[in-house]
Amino acid sequence: MPDEFHLIVGGEGKLGTHLSETLRMQGHEFAATTRHKQPSDQRHHIYCDLNDGDTWENLPEASVAYICAGITSVEHCEIEPEETYAINVGQTVRLVEFLAEKDCRSVLISTNRVFDGNSEMPKTSTATSPTTEYGRQKVDVENRVLALPGGSVIRLSKVLFSDDQLISGWLTALAAGHEIKAATDMYQSPVSADLAVSALLSIGSEKEGGLFQLSATSDMSMLDIAGYVASSTDCKTSLINAISRIDLAGLERTGLHPDHLFPRHTTLDSSELSSEFGIMSPTVAESLQTLDGLRAIPGK
Ligand SMILES: NC(=O)c1ccc[n+]([C@@H]2O[C@H](COP(=O)([O-])OP(=O)(O)OC[C@H]3O[C@@H](n4cnc5c(N)ncnc54)[C@H](OP(=O)(O)O)[C@@H]3O)[C@@H](O)[C@H]2O)c1
């Protein structure tokens, strides 16, 4: 086995794809799991289903696995708690234990939603307080992974990908002179996909394991994010209409309180990443500037 062979579980999801591209560009040895029987990348993709333990036998020996697979919709977890718990906790823990038996340590990707979002910058030592099924599942799976030798968890808030659907849609509409809607009472503290992957790889190189967190340094409302996007692309901010989160789809179906589906605070204290790996939290503006076509606005 090569010195460091990386395995990405969920290699065709958003984070798994970005991690695969980064490892490929950096020339690392890796394999990435897919649920497509005819994979797009024959060299690196391996068929694997969390629900089917027989497919795990196909996995190559690896020194570190990044667990990017799972049901990631807060709404879906709320509506189908048993089905999603079985995958996000039951099967994920079984796979991580299966890998640990082969001396492969795992890095689990978790979320700010292990907290209730009532206060800014919770620390890794702050007691968890999930208010959604998704958050409760992440707490359970985190605890099981951290109990294993070399097990690591990174809690991420929003990760911004270059093809972010919402922002790309806004940019297209604004450029065409169309109005857009953005919520005044919905917040994000995004980090770029590059930064999230850099943190993952740093943690993956850490053999002791541990709990880490990463978000931007503050929350920004979606209305202010839309304003930043418009200003930094020379579009008219007058095209932005302020709405409330209660006007957005999804809330009624889940039966969740608006504060639980869209928490007021999404930031995370990232001290461990900065002290152990020198990875600093960006400002929201710095994260937004990583998107194609967005330039820095002086003073922001
Ligand atoms: N993106 C973010 O902003 C963010 C923020 C915080 C935490 N996270 C966490 O980061 C992780 C990755 O997120 P993401 O945004 O990359 O999610 P994503 O795009 O929804 O990808 C999820 C992946 O899981 C795979 N998957 C689902 N069920 C599976 C099963 N039964 N067996 C095998 N694979 C299965 C999917 O495969 P298919 O493509 O075949 O469906 C997909 O590749 C998740 O744990 C998420 O909770 C993400």
The ligand as an SDF file (V2000), in Angstrom:
LIG
                    3D

 48 52  0  0  0  0  0  0  0  0999 V2000
  -22.1360   21.2240    1.2250 N   0  0  0  0  0  0  0  0  0  0  0  0
  -22.1910   21.8860    2.3690 C   0  0  0  0  0  0  0  0  0  0  0  0
  -22.3560   23.1240    2.4070 O   0  0  0  0  0  0  0  0  0  0  0  0
  -22.0010   21.1330    3.6700 C   0  0  0  0  0  0  0  0  0  0  0  0
  -21.9680   21.8490    4.8640 C   0  0  0  0  0  0  0  0  0  0  0  0
  -21.7890   21.1740    6.0680 C   0  0  0  0  0  0  0  0  0  0  0  0
  -21.6590   19.7860    6.0620 C   0  0  0  0  0  0  0  0  0  0  0  0
  -21.7260   19.1210    4.8890 N   0  0  0  0  0  0  0  0  0  0  0  0
  -21.6000   17.6540    4.9310 C   0  0  0  0  0  0  0  0  0  0  0  0
  -20.6180   17.2610    3.9960 O   0  0  0  0  0  0  0  0  0  0  0  0
  -20.9460   15.9940    3.4440 C   0  0  0  0  0  0  0  0  0  0  0  0
  -20.9430   16.1030    1.9230 C   0  0  0  0  0  0  0  0  0  0  0  0
  -21.8720   17.1180    1.5540 O   0  0  0  0  0  0  0  0  0  0  0  0
  -22.2120   17.4450    0.0220 P   0  0  0  0  0  0  0  0  0  0  0  0
  -22.7110   18.8300    0.0050 O   0  0  0  0  0  0  0  0  0  0  0  0
  -21.0770   17.0400   -0.8180 O   0  0  0  0  0  0  0  0  0  0  0  0
  -23.4390   16.4600   -0.1900 O   0  0  0  0  0  0  0  0  0  0  0  0
  -24.0940   15.9250   -1.5400 P   0  0  0  0  0  0  0  0  0  0  0  0
  -23.6740   16.7380   -2.7030 O   0  0  0  0  0  0  0  0  0  0  0  0
  -25.5470   15.7620   -1.2380 O   0  0  0  0  0  0  0  0  0  0  0  0
  -23.4320   14.4850   -1.7120 O   0  0  0  0  0  0  0  0  0  0  0  0
  -23.8140   13.3970   -0.9260 C   0  0  0  0  0  0  0  0  0  0  0  0
  -23.1930   12.1470   -1.5070 C   0  0  0  0  0  0  0  0  0  0  0  0
  -23.6590   11.0460   -0.7370 O   0  0  0  0  0  0  0  0  0  0  0  0
  -23.9170    9.9840   -1.6490 C   0  0  0  0  0  0  0  0  0  0  0  0
  -24.8680    9.0220   -1.0760 N   0  0  0  0  0  0  0  0  0  0  0  0
  -26.1190    9.2470   -0.6360 C   0  0  0  0  0  0  0  0  0  0  0  0
  -26.6610    8.0860   -0.2190 N   0  0  0  0  0  0  0  0  0  0  0  0
  -25.7260    7.1250   -0.4130 C   0  0  0  0  0  0  0  0  0  0  0  0
  -25.6830    5.7280   -0.2070 C   0  0  0  0  0  0  0  0  0  0  0  0
  -26.7240    5.0430    0.2740 N   0  0  0  0  0  0  0  0  0  0  0  0
  -24.5440    5.0620   -0.5210 N   0  0  0  0  0  0  0  0  0  0  0  0
  -23.4700    5.7100   -1.0340 C   0  0  0  0  0  0  0  0  0  0  0  0
  -23.4450    7.0420   -1.2690 N   0  0  0  0  0  0  0  0  0  0  0  0
  -24.5700    7.7180   -0.9590 C   0  0  0  0  0  0  0  0  0  0  0  0
  -24.4990   10.6590   -2.8630 C   0  0  0  0  0  0  0  0  0  0  0  0
  -24.4180    9.7840   -3.9580 O   0  0  0  0  0  0  0  0  0  0  0  0
  -25.2960    9.9820   -5.2810 P   0  0  0  0  0  0  0  0  0  0  0  0
  -24.5870   11.0860   -6.0330 O   0  0  0  0  0  0  0  0  0  0  0  0
  -25.2180    8.6770   -5.9490 O   0  0  0  0  0  0  0  0  0  0  0  0
  -26.6800   10.3500   -4.8180 O   0  0  0  0  0  0  0  0  0  0  0  0
  -23.5690   11.8660   -2.9780 C   0  0  0  0  0  0  0  0  0  0  0  0
  -22.3920   11.5100   -3.6730 O   0  0  0  0  0  0  0  0  0  0  0  0
  -22.2930   15.6150    4.0370 C   0  0  0  0  0  0  0  0  0  0  0  0
  -22.1010   14.7680    5.1310 O   0  0  0  0  0  0  0  0  0  0  0  0
  -22.8660   16.9270    4.5150 C   0  0  0  0  0  0  0  0  0  0  0  0
  -23.7170   16.7440    5.6250 O   0  0  0  0  0  0  0  0  0  0  0  0
  -21.8890   19.7450    3.6890 C   0  0  0  0  0  0  0  0  0  0  0  0
  1  2  1  0
  2  3  2  0
  2  4  1  0
  4  5  1  0
  4 48  2  0
  5  6  2  0
  6  7  1  0
  7  8  2  0
  8  9  1  0
  8 48  1  0
  9 10  1  0
  9 46  1  0
 10 11  1  0
 11 12  1  0
 11 44  1  0
 12 13  1  0
 13 14  1  0
 14 15  2  0
 14 16  1  0
 14 17  1  0
 17 18  1  0
 18 19  2  0
 18 20  1  0
 18 21  1  0
 21 22  1  0
 22 23  1  0
 23 24  1  0
 23 42  1  0
 24 25  1  0
 25 26  1  0
 25 36  1  0
 26 27  1  0
 26 35  1  0
 27 28  2  0
 28 29  1  0
 29 30  1  0
 29 35  2  0
 30 31  1  0
 30 32  2  0
 32 33  1  0
 33 34  2  0
 34 35  1  0
 36 37  1  0
 36 42  1  0
 37 38  1  0
 38 39  2  0
 38 40  1  0
 38 41  1  0
 42 43  1  0
 44 45  1  0
 44 46  1  0
 46 47  1  0
M  CHG  2   8   1  16  -1
M  END
$$$$
